[in-house]
Structure formats: structure tokens, C-alpha cells
């Protein structure tokens, strides 16, 4: 078995010594370990000595049976980007904050590795949004990684003026959202930006998207859940010459003349969970779901 390791560059003093311990644990179980160069160099600087890795690779130039993400949900999202269409299953070790995606603890690494080797785990597929553009100014619009595991957020530029996001579902006009913008969220992203603007929590494997307006200029504008079999088309009106499109935290400045076409990506992100894990477990541990403080 070969495992590719990704991670955030800055780790806490508490987690820093646990990372080489994880690498050594994997190697002791006969697993070949490859580490992404940026993470490898960051850990070498922090520790003063290099990680005991079998290989160091650049970006997405790697092959592996499993990927490990060490950090928070942002690190997991970047790992998903590097894995991309390879559809390599990902384990997320949380050294960040809340950790909906990166849910495992480095303290429990021996148990996680044993489960991995013994097959006591299951793989949960997560859908992504794919963004394409048409219209004027395409060279300045959607470039590079055009996918989102959490959300596509269409937001006003740095001005006090609201924007209008004209939104269609296939050929059906849904609404013109006036306000600070519109979030188009996957079920995975329903507990991210979508949740902070009052959108619903969705089971991660549900075949749907959520459209949630940001600071809408009308009380009738509410979050809407739609099937992920449709193509969502958006056009923006604003006093500015451009608007912002945020793909899982990657900010793009898009000219007003550009129309976005958002659909389900042709591949999925595969998340590894322990046997018996449920989405309710995550809600309970991360959001204290169903726990009374009275």
C-alpha cells in the first residue's frame, strides 16, 4: 500500500511531534509513504530534521492508494483538489478548528491505521460542483481548478452596492437574488458558508444542491434545495465592472459580462470513515447536535 500525505504548513507545538510519529507508524506497518513537497519542507524547517518519507512529490504528480490530509477542513479541501479526478480516498486528521471533513485525531492514529489495514472502514462519495463560463472577458474569469467540494459563492465586489444574481435552473428562471450575493452549496458544504447564512444542513450523500442568498434585500428570499441533476446558470448585474466568485476559498474576480454554468462534476471525492460512523455522529461532536445544556 502507498499513502500520499498532505498537510498545512504551520502546525501547533502540540501536533508537530505527532506528525513524524504518524509517518513512522505507517512505515512500520509496511506502507510506502510519499509526502507533498510543500508540507515536507515546512515540517523540515519546523523540526530541523527531515521527515522519514519514502518519496517527496510535487503538486498532483503522484500515485497512491490512499491520501492523508493533516490540518483543518481547508487542508482537506486542498487535498481534494490535488487528488481530483484520481478519486483516491482521503483520510482527514484534524489539527485545525472544527473539522467537519478532517474528523480524525492524530492521537488515534494507531487505531485508524489498523482499521485501514484490516479493512474496517467505508468510503463515502461526495459530489462536487463544476463551474464553466461563457460571455465576455473569459480570460479573466474561471481559470485553473474549476471545481468546488463545499460551495461556489457569488459575491459583490468591494463596494457597498448590492448585486443582483439572475439565476436559472436549466431553462427555468428561479429568481433574481438582490443582496450581497448567492451561495450554491453541495451537501458537504451545507455545514460551511451555507450554514452561516441560515441555509439548511444536508446529509452529505444527498443528490442535491442548496441555493442560499447572502444578506438578501427581500424577506421572501429563502434558501432553496434543488436536485443536482440540473445545470444552474447565473448572470450578475452590479454597478461595478466585476464581481467575486469564491470556489472553496479560492477567490476569482469575474467580469460582469460573464455567465456561469454550474453542474455536478464528472468525478467525486471519496472520504474514508471508520466502520459504524454516521453523519449524526459528526453533528453531535462538532455542533453538539441534540445535546441539551439545560
NORTAZI-V108915 format. One record per residue. SS is DSSP state (alpha for helix, beta for strand, coil for the rest). PHI is phi as a letter, one per 30 degrees, with the letter a starting at -180 (none if undefined). OMEGA is omega in radians with two decimals (* if undefined). Layout:
ss->{SS | SS}
phi->{PHI | PHI}
omega->{OMEGA | OMEGA}
//
This chain:
ss->{coil | beta | beta | beta | beta | beta | beta | coil | coil | coil | coil | coil | alpha | alpha | alpha | alpha | alpha | alpha | alpha | alpha | alpha | alpha | alpha | alpha | alpha | alpha | alpha | alpha | coil | coil | coil | beta | beta | beta | beta | beta | alpha | alpha | alpha | alpha | alpha | alpha | alpha | alpha | alpha | alpha | alpha | coil | coil | coil | coil | coil | coil | coil | beta | beta | beta | coil | coil | coil | coil | coil | coil | coil | coil | beta | beta | beta | beta | beta | beta | coil | alpha | alpha | alpha | alpha | alpha | alpha | alpha | alpha | alpha | alpha | alpha | alpha | alpha | alpha | coil | coil | beta | beta | beta | beta | beta | beta | coil | coil | coil | coil | coil | coil | coil | coil | coil | beta | coil | alpha | alpha | alpha | alpha | alpha | alpha | alpha | alpha | alpha | alpha | alpha | alpha | alpha | coil | coil | beta | beta | beta | beta | beta | beta | beta | beta | beta | beta | beta | beta | beta | beta | beta | coil | coil | alpha | alpha | alpha | coil | coil | coil | coil | coil | coil | beta | beta | coil | coil | beta | beta | beta | beta | beta | coil | coil | coil | coil | coil | coil | coil | beta | beta | beta | beta | beta | beta | beta | coil | coil | beta | beta | beta | beta | beta | beta | beta | beta | coil | beta | beta | beta | beta | beta | beta | coil | alpha | alpha | alpha | alpha | coil | alpha | alpha | alpha | alpha | coil | coil | coil | coil | coil | coil | coil | coil | coil | coil | coil | beta | beta | beta | beta | beta | beta | beta | coil | coil | coil | coil | coil | coil | coil | coil | coil | beta | beta | beta | beta | coil | coil | coil | coil | beta | beta | beta | beta | beta | beta | coil | coil | coil | coil | beta | beta | beta | beta | beta | beta | coil | coil | beta | beta | beta | beta | beta | beta | coil | coil | beta | beta | beta | beta | beta | beta | beta | beta | beta | beta | beta | beta | beta | beta | beta | beta | beta | coil | coil | coil | coil | alpha | alpha | alpha | alpha | alpha | alpha | alpha | alpha | alpha | coil | coil | coil | coil | coil | coil | coil}
phi->{none | b | b | c | c | b | a | d | d | c | c | d | d | d | d | e | d | d | d | d | d | d | d | d | d | d | d | d | c | i | c | d | c | c | c | d | e | e | d | e | d | d | d | d | d | d | c | i | b | d | d | d | c | d | a | b | b | c | h | c | d | a | b | a | d | b | c | c | c | c | l | c | d | d | d | d | d | d | d | e | d | d | d | h | d | d | h | d | d | c | c | c | c | d | b | c | c | d | i | d | c | d | c | c | c | d | d | c | e | e | d | d | d | d | d | d | d | c | i | d | a | b | c | c | d | b | d | b | c | c | c | b | b | b | j | d | i | d | d | c | c | d | b | i | d | c | b | b | d | c | a | c | c | c | b | d | d | d | a | d | d | d | c | c | c | d | b | b | c | h | c | c | d | d | a | c | d | c | l | d | l | b | c | c | c | d | e | e | d | d | c | c | e | e | d | d | c | j | d | d | d | c | e | e | c | d | d | a | b | b | c | b | d | c | h | d | c | a | d | d | d | b | e | b | c | b | d | d | d | c | c | c | c | b | b | c | c | a | d | d | d | a | b | c | b | c | c | h | j | c | d | b | c | c | d | e | d | d | c | c | b | c | b | d | d | d | b | b | c | c | c | c | b | d | e | i | d | b | d | d | e | d | d | d | d | c | c | h | d | i | c | d | c | d}
omega->{3.09 | -3.13 | 3.05 | -3.05 | 3.07 | 3.12 | 3.06 | -3.00 | -3.12 | 3.13 | 3.13 | 3.11 | 3.13 | -3.07 | -3.05 | 3.14 | -3.12 | -3.10 | 3.06 | 3.08 | 3.09 | 3.13 | 3.13 | 3.10 | 3.13 | -3.13 | -3.13 | 3.11 | 3.09 | -3.13 | 3.05 | -3.05 | 3.04 | -3.07 | 3.08 | -2.98 | -3.11 | 3.13 | 3.13 | -3.12 | 3.12 | 3.13 | 3.10 | 3.11 | -3.09 | -3.04 | -3.09 | 3.09 | -3.10 | 3.01 | 3.14 | -3.11 | 3.08 | -3.08 | 3.03 | -3.06 | 3.14 | 3.00 | -3.11 | -3.10 | -3.11 | 2.96 | -3.13 | 3.04 | -3.12 | 3.01 | 3.08 | 3.07 | -3.13 | -3.10 | 3.08 | 3.14 | 3.08 | 3.09 | 3.11 | 3.12 | 3.10 | 3.07 | 3.10 | 3.11 | 3.14 | 3.12 | 3.04 | -3.10 | 3.08 | 3.14 | 3.06 | 3.14 | -3.06 | 2.94 | 3.12 | 3.02 | -3.01 | 2.96 | 3.14 | -3.07 | -2.99 | 3.02 | 3.02 | -3.13 | 3.08 | -2.94 | -3.10 | 3.13 | 3.09 | 3.11 | -3.11 | -3.10 | 3.13 | 3.12 | -3.12 | -3.14 | 3.10 | 3.10 | -3.13 | -3.10 | -3.11 | 3.13 | -3.14 | 3.12 | 3.00 | -3.08 | -3.13 | 3.13 | 3.10 | -3.12 | 3.10 | 3.00 | 3.04 | -3.08 | 3.02 | -3.06 | 3.03 | 3.13 | -3.05 | 3.04 | -3.04 | -3.12 | 3.14 | -3.00 | -3.03 | -3.14 | 3.10 | -3.09 | -3.02 | -3.09 | 3.11 | 3.07 | 3.13 | -3.06 | 2.89 | -3.14 | 3.11 | -2.93 | 3.09 | 3.10 | -3.09 | 3.07 | -3.14 | -3.09 | 3.10 | 3.06 | 3.04 | -3.14 | 3.10 | -2.96 | 3.11 | 3.06 | -2.91 | 3.14 | -3.09 | 3.10 | -3.12 | -3.06 | 2.94 | -3.05 | 3.09 | -3.12 | 3.13 | 3.11 | -3.09 | 3.06 | 3.01 | -2.96 | 2.94 | 3.00 | 3.08 | -3.11 | -3.11 | 3.11 | 3.14 | -3.11 | 3.13 | -3.11 | -3.08 | 3.10 | 3.07 | 3.11 | -3.09 | 2.99 | -3.08 | 3.03 | -2.97 | -3.09 | 3.14 | -3.09 | -3.07 | 2.98 | 3.03 | 3.05 | -3.09 | 3.10 | 3.10 | -3.13 | -3.08 | -3.11 | 3.12 | -3.13 | -3.11 | -3.13 | -3.09 | 3.08 | -3.09 | 3.09 | -3.12 | 3.11 | 3.12 | 3.09 | -3.10 | 2.97 | 3.11 | -3.14 | 3.13 | 3.01 | -3.02 | 2.94 | 3.13 | 3.09 | 3.11 | 3.10 | -3.06 | 3.06 | -3.09 | 2.97 | -3.09 | 3.11 | -3.14 | 3.11 | 3.10 | -3.00 | 3.06 | 3.05 | -2.98 | 3.08 | -3.09 | -3.09 | -3.08 | 3.04 | 3.14 | 3.10 | -2.98 | -3.09 | 3.10 | 3.12 | -3.12 | 3.10 | -3.12 | 2.95 | -3.10 | -3.10 | 3.14 | 3.07 | 3.01 | 3.03 | 3.10 | 3.14 | 3.05 | 3.10 | 3.11 | 3.07 | 3.13 | 3.12 | -3.12 | -3.06 | -3.06 | -3.09 | -3.07 | -3.09 | 3.08 | -3.13 | -3.13 | 3.10 | -3.11 | *}
//
